[in-house]
Amino acid sequence: MDQQATVSRVTTGMRVVDAAGLDVGTVDLVQRGDPNAVTVQAPTADPGSSLDELIESAATEEPDVPADLAARLLRTGYLKVSTELVPTGAVYVLADQINAVTDGEVRLDVLAADLPSEA
């Protein structure tokens, strides 16, 4: 899978630049895609669950976007980018929005304004 190979070349801290050359921010999280990821469900911990189970369910809240977009991000793979361009401080980049990965830089084929922001 070409997208997965591209995502695997990205590391945290890399600079992200959009299609117009605008500095978007830096990579905070790299998540390879899982073609079997169908949906994202809210934690279903019942009151009888152990503390460890509750902590684990709370730790799996990425990506912090609406469920339909989250499912797509999980299937294709994504980057979470720290940025000052949105009030929430982070945007998500789908693996198929990455144009190139060079030394220390990720170039996108979309504009920063088109990237979904963290909820």
N, C-alpha and C positions, 0 to 999 in steps of 0.2 A: 504494500500500500504506500503510495508516494507521499500522501499527507502525513502518515505516521512517521516516515523517514524524516520529513521536514521538521515535525514537532520534536522528534528525538534529538535534533541538532540544537535546539533552543535550551538555554540554561537561565536560571534566575539571575537577575541583575543586568541582563542584556537590554540595550536601548531599543525602543520600538518607534518606527517612523512610518507615517501613513503614506498613501499614494501621492499626496501633494508635497511630501518632504517635511511635513510638520512633525515635530518631536512629540510623540504621544505620551511617553513615560518609560518605565522600566518593568521588565517581566518580574512578577511577584510569585507566580505559580505556573508550572507546566503540567498539563494533564493529557496523557495520551488517550486516544479514543478507544472505546469499547463498543464494537458493532452490535453486541448483544444487549447493550443498555437500552431498555425500552422506555422506561418511565422513571420518574423520581417521585418517591412517596414520602410523606411526612412521617416522622418517627411514630411507631405504633406501640411504644412502651406502655405497658399497663402498670397500675400501682404496685403490682407484685414483682416487677422487674428489679434486678440487682442494680446497685449503683454503677458497676462497671458497664452494664448494658446501657444505662441512661447516658453516661459519659460518652460512650462510643457513638450512640445515636446523635448526640449533640455535635460531635466532631465531624460529622459527615454532611455539613450544610453547604458545601461548594458544589456547583456554582450558585450564588445567591441571586437568582433571576427567576422569572415565572416558569412554572413546570414544563410547558411546551418547549421553551428555549433551552432550559436546563437539560432536557432529554436529548435535544439536538447537539448541544455542547458535549455531553457525555459520550454520545455515539461517535462524533467526528474528532474529538480532542479539542483542546482549547488552551489559551494562555490567559492568565489574569494579569492585567497590567495596572500598576500603580500610576496614577496620573493626577494632575491638578486641573484637568480640563472639565471634570464633572464634579458636582458637589459631594458625591459618595466616595470619591477618591480612588475608584477603580473601574476599569472597563474590561470586557471579555472579547477575545479574538478567536473566532472559529479557525480550526486548522486550515480550512480551504480559503481563508482570507490572507494567508501568508504567501507573499510573492517570492521572497528569497531570505535566506539566512546567511549572513556573512560574518566575518570576525567581529564579534561583539554587537551585532545589530540585526534586528528583524525588520524587514521591509514588508509592508502590507500592500494589498491591491485595492484597498477601500480607504475612504476618508475617516478620520477620527470621529467625526460627527455621526457616522453610521454604525459605530460600535455600541453594543448594548452596555449600559452602566450597571454596576452592582446595585441591588435593591436596597 
